[in-house]
Amino acid sequence: MTRIVIDPLSRVEGHGKVTLLLDEENRVVEARLHIVEFRGFEKFIQGRPYWEVPVLVERLCGICPVSHHLAAAKAIDGIMGVEKLTPTAEKLRRLLHFGQVLQSHALHFFHLASPDLLFGFDSEIAHRNITGLLKDYPDLALKGVRLRKYGQEVIRVIMGKRIHGTAAIAGGMNKALSFEERDALLGNIDEIIFWADASVDLARDIFLSTPEYRNFAKVSSPFLSLSGKCGEHELYDGHLRCRSAGGDFVFDEIADSGYTGLIREEVKPWSYMKFPYLVMLGKEAGWYRVGPLARINNCDLISSPMAEARRREFVSDGWPVHAPLAYHWARMIELLHCAEKIRGLLEDTDITGGDLRVETEMGREGIGVIEAPRGTLIHHYRVDDQGLIEMANLVVSTTHNNRAMNEAVLKVAKRDIDGKKEVTEGMLNRIEVAIRAFDPCLSCATHAVGKMPLLVEAVDAEGNVIWSMGK
């Protein structure tokens, strides 16, 4: 066997690698995506007071901390028995989340994915990056920077910092939005919406003008996401909905607390990331996808008019859309939707209200489900009678997509590497392109079960090992 390793994966968040095993005829025998880091958040937050969790878990990631913050906040709302927030608190959380999704989508599309799409998969590696983008497409690159900056400013205004601030608390929010802060954000929003709309054009034209992109790394699977009461696209709150690869409902209108009966997580020895599957479909057939592509395929409408027009265009030529590179097009539709919804919320008089919190009595368990930029995010906590976390389970967006990413890697390897006498950098980059389409956050998604490969040694001043444990 010949072993080829792509290590590290580039232009993704976190650390991962891909291994390919080829036989003596250079036929692909095995292709795997490995997550090689371990974080362990589910364990070390145990024993902490439940009210600390929204601030603790946002340290999972520097790109999507708000998503973890809000998912955890929804879970501790459940622990506190809070079923409905005040209008101001809910709208502030939604505004915060729209800012998060906008900035994350802008970062991924313009800085991480667009060099491949604009320069080509086989372009010179020294040029195929954000520096090359700034050189050849300076206006486009700067628009991407400004879009992300605006989303980050929404986060800063509400949380106090762009990364790892504080905002959501049990039953509400800890700070009101001032009139001055609202007016400052409104000052740029029309320009942001204009740029977001143009970004949809760009992503659409790239996808439709390149026939290869429609079938590149194409896999068919069910799609899972949240959905609103009327089947509308939903990012903050809703029920669980799943469509089959053909578009029929696998299930719909399942409360977030019902996830435990729908999803199981399989563990494999070669990755710290779990492999979720739908119980009703089984381990082999039950893998699925989440994220922008799933959300656009799953919803019946989008509640903002410009994004809804774009959604109809997206599904007009065959639905559901399965091509992984269509994730980028769907991502830009969501970016536009977030910009439209931000404007609507900033113009809502409730957004500057002062009634921020609901108080009730503490319970023992809470589940929070939210649509993070990369897909459905589940936080599940159980506390003891002193309010200390005794159980935590996080099913992260990238974890949901684990099997789909591995299937896409195998598909590309079979098509572009199988049987070739020489394996080029461009061939290997195609595998990374397939992974990048999912916008994985590998740091968020790492877990472990069983014995960790850990060796602890105590060494004296002369360097002699005087005690050790593990292997």
C-alpha positions, 0 to 999 in steps of 0.5 A: 500500500502507498499512503498519501497524507494531506497534513495539515488541511489548509483554509479551514478552522482547526486541525485535521488531515486526510489519508489516502491508501493506494494499492500497487496499481494506484487504485484508491482503497481508502480515503479518510478525514481525520480530526487530530486535536482533542478539546474535551469541553463536554468533560471539563465543564462538568462541575461548573455552575450552569450560569457560567456555561454560555461564557465557557463554551464560546471558547470552543471557537474564535469564529463562531463563539456566538453560536455556542453562546446562544445555544448554551443560553437557550439550554440554560433557559430550559434549566430555568424553566423559561419558555418565552423571553421578553420581546426585547431579549429575543430580538437582541439575541436574534440580532446578535445571531444574524451578525454572527452568521453574516460575519462567518459566511463572509469570512468563509466565502471571501477569504477561504473558499473564493481563491479556489473558485476564482483562480481554479483548483490547479492554480499556483499554490502561492497565488491561491490564497487571500493574498492573491485575491487582494492582488487580483480582485482588490475590490472584491476582497475588501468588500468581503472584509467590510461585510465581515467587519459589519457583522463583527460590529453588531456582535461588539455592540451587543456583547462588548467584544467582537470575540468572547464577550458576554450577552445572553444570561438565563432568561434573557440578556444582560445589556440593552441596546442604546439609541446611539448604538442602533443608529450607528449600525443603521447607518451602513446597513443599506450598503451592506445589503447591496454588497450582500446581494451582489455576493449572491450574484457572484456565487451563483455565476461561479457555480452555474458557469462551471459545469464541473462544479455541479457534479464535483464531489456530489453526494446525495443524502438527507438534510437536517435543519431547524424550520419555523412554524410555517416552514420558513427558513429559521436560524435562531429557534424552531422545530427539527425538520429532515428531508430525504435525498429526494425531498420527501419528509423523513420527519417534521415538527419535532421539538428540539428536546426530541433530538435524543430519539432521532440521532445517535453518535457512532465512534470510530478509532481513527478520528476524535470526531463522532459520526452521527446518524438518524436512528430510523435510517440506521448507521449505513443509510442514516448519515445526513447533511446540515448547514446552508445547503440543508437549510435552503433545501429544507425551507418552504420560504425565506421571510426576507423578500430579497433572499426569498427571491434568490431562494426561488432562483436557487431551487428552480433548476432541480430540487433538492440541490446536492452539489457540495459546491452549491453550499457557497451559493446557499451561504451567500443567500443566507448572508443576504437574509441576515443583512435584511433581518438586521435592518428589520430588527434595528428598525423595530422599536422593541430592540431598544427596550429595557425589559430584558429578563424573565425569572422562574424557578430552576429545573434539572435539564435543558436543551438548546438548538440553534442554526450555527453558520455551519449547521444545526448545533445542539447543546444539552445539559443536566444539573444537580440540585446545586445547579452544577453541570453533571452531564453535557452533550454537544452535537456540533454542526461539523460533527453532523457533516462528518460522514458527508465530508468523508463520502465527498473525500472518497468521491474526489479521490476515486475520480481524480486520483484513482489509477493515476501514475502521478499525484499532483498538488492540484489533485490533492487540493481538489480533496481540500476543496470538497472539505472546504465547501462544508466550511468545517470548524474542526476545533468545535467538533472534536470529542473522544470516547474511551482511553486517550493515548496519553502518557504522563511522566514526572522527571527529576532535575537530572532528566530521569523519569521517576514516575509515569502513567498511561501509554 
